[in-house]
Amino acid sequence: MGYTNLMNYFDSQFAVSQLNGNIELLCRLLTKFTEDYHDTQDKIVSAQAAGNDDAINLLVHTIKGVSGNLGMQHLHEHSKIIENNLKQNQLDNNAIIEYGDNISKTIAALRAFIDVQVAPQTVLSDDVNNEESIASLISVLQKNQFIPPQKLARYMQNVTLDETQKSELALAIQQLNYDTALSILNAPRTDQ
């Protein structure tokens, strides 16, 4: 699954704006979501086998609310469909499998975002390396090359920008908005 496809499952820009730019809180919430709902398909199958439609409805309703608030629009819309299927007693195995697949793809997108935000990296100690890192990042962006999450995390660790600029830069790159990312990198910096 390509990175662009993952972006269809999670709108990080929307999610960050929902939390007034608090990326740390967002990462905690997304981590909690992945922990709580990674086995949703199994939970639905078990509840269905037990004839517990109320448990399924509560689970899907909760996922619908959280996904809508945190930028998982595709999952939010799919949850509405599943709720409607439940009301009409039309929740079949194929629908459950598709829903589970949607949740898995959404979780993959969330993990990709979290990896970029919290990946531990070694800080380069001298400014020459930081300038080389910025020059390398600019070159990659100008060529419209994909930046894997771990590599992006290294760039973010090694560029000399303030935290607001780093957040804006990371979001621009994650959204593949390289022109905005370049304008952030080319703006005058206080370290020069």
C-alpha positions in Angstrom: 0.0 0.0 0.0 1.5 3.3 -1.1 1.9 6.4 1.1 -0.5 8.4 -1.0 -3.2 5.7 -0.5 -2.6 5.9 3.3 -3.3 9.7 3.1 -6.8 8.8 2.0 -7.4 7.2 5.4 -6.1 9.9 7.7 -6.2 13.7 7.2 -3.4 14.7 9.6 -3.9 18.4 8.9 -7.5 18.3 10.0 -6.7 16.2 13.1 -3.9 18.6 14.2 -6.3 21.5 13.7 -8.9 19.8 15.9 -6.4 19.8 18.7 -5.1 23.3 18.2 -1.8 22.1 16.9 -1.0 19.8 19.8 0.7 17.0 18.0 1.8 15.2 21.1 -1.8 14.9 22.3 -2.8 13.8 18.8 -0.2 11.0 18.8 -1.4 9.8 22.2 -5.0 9.7 21.0 -4.1 8.0 17.7 -2.0 5.4 19.6 -4.9 4.8 21.9 -7.2 4.4 18.9 -4.9 1.8 17.3 -4.7 -0.2 20.6 -8.4 -0.1 21.2 -9.7 -0.9 17.7 -7.1 -3.0 15.9 -9.2 -6.1 16.6 -12.6 -4.6 15.8 -13.4 -7.2 13.2 -12.9 -10.0 15.7 -15.0 -8.2 18.3 -17.9 -7.7 15.8 -17.7 -11.4 14.8 -17.8 -12.5 18.4 -20.6 -10.2 19.3 -22.6 -11.3 16.3 -22.1 -14.9 17.2 -23.4 -14.1 20.6 -26.4 -12.2 19.2 -25.2 -9.0 20.9 -26.2 -6.4 18.3 -26.1 -3.7 21.1 -22.3 -4.3 21.6 -21.7 -4.1 17.8 -23.7 -0.9 17.6 -21.9 0.7 20.5 -18.5 -0.2 19.1 -19.3 1.1 15.6 -20.9 4.2 17.0 -17.9 5.0 19.1 -15.5 4.4 16.1 -17.7 6.7 14.0 -17.5 9.5 16.6 -13.7 9.2 17.2 -12.9 8.8 13.5 -15.0 11.8 12.5 -13.3 14.0 15.1 -9.7 12.9 14.3 -9.6 13.1 10.5 -10.4 9.5 9.6 -13.2 10.5 7.2 -13.2 7.3 5.2 -13.7 5.2 8.3 -16.2 7.7 9.7 -18.4 7.3 6.5 -18.0 3.5 6.5 -19.1 3.4 10.2 -22.3 5.2 9.2 -23.0 2.5 6.6 -22.3 -0.2 9.1 -24.7 1.4 11.6 -27.4 1.6 8.9 -26.8 -2.1 8.0 -27.2 -3.0 11.7 -30.5 -1.1 11.9 -31.8 -3.0 8.9 -30.4 -6.4 10.1 -28.2 -6.5 7.0 -24.8 -6.8 8.5 -23.2 -9.8 6.6 -19.7 -11.3 6.7 -18.5 -9.4 3.6 -19.5 -6.1 5.2 -17.6 -7.0 8.4 -14.5 -8.0 6.4 -14.6 -4.8 4.4 -15.0 -2.8 7.7 -12.1 -4.6 9.3 -9.9 -3.9 6.2 -10.8 -0.2 6.4 -9.8 -0.1 10.0 -6.5 -1.9 9.2 -5.7 0.6 6.5 -6.7 3.5 8.7 -4.5 2.2 11.5 -1.6 1.8 9.1 -2.0 5.5 8.1 -2.1 6.5 11.8 1.0 4.6 12.6 2.8 6.1 9.6 1.9 9.6 11.0 3.0 8.7 14.5 6.3 7.2 13.3 7.2 10.5 11.7 6.2 12.5 14.8 7.8 10.5 17.5 10.6 8.4 15.9 13.7 8.7 18.1 16.7 10.0 16.2 20.2 11.1 17.0 20.7 14.8 16.8 23.6 15.9 14.6 25.9 18.0 16.8 27.5 20.5 14.4 25.8 23.1 12.2 27.5 22.0 9.0 25.6 18.7 9.2 22.4 20.6 9.9 22.9 22.7 6.8 23.7 19.6 4.8 20.5 18.0 6.0 18.5 21.1 5.0 20.2 21.2 1.6 19.5 17.4 1.1 15.9 17.8 2.1 15.4 20.8 -0.3 16.9 18.7 -3.1 14.6 15.8 -2.4 11.5 18.1 -2.3 12.5 19.9 -5.5 12.6 16.6 -7.2 9.2 15.6 -5.8 10.6 12.4 -4.3 8.8 10.4 -1.7 10.3 10.7 1.7 9.8 7.5 3.9 8.6 8.2 7.4 11.9 7.2 9.1 14.0 9.4 6.7 11.6 12.3 7.3 12.0 11.9 11.0 15.8 12.2 10.6 15.4 15.3 8.5 13.1 16.8 11.1 15.5 16.0 13.9 18.4 17.6 12.0 17.0 20.8 10.6 17.5 23.9 12.6 13.9 25.3 12.7 11.8 26.2 15.7 9.1 23.7 16.8 6.3 25.6 15.0 8.2 25.6 11.7 9.1 21.9 12.2 5.4 21.0 12.7 4.3 23.0 9.7 7.1 21.5 7.6 6.3 17.9 8.7 2.6 18.4 7.9 3.3 19.9 4.5 5.6 17.0 3.6 3.1 14.4 4.9 0.4 16.0 2.8 2.8 15.9 -0.2 2.5 19.7 -0.4 6.2 20.2 -1.3 5.8 23.8 -2.5 4.7 24.8 1.0 7.5 22.7 2.5 10.1 24.4 0.3 8.8 27.9 1.2 9.2 27.0 4.9 12.7 25.8 4.4 13.7 28.8 2.2 12.2 31.4 4.7 14.8 33.3 6.6 15.9 31.5 9.8 17.2 32.9 13.0 20.1 30.4 13.0 21.8 32.0 10.0 
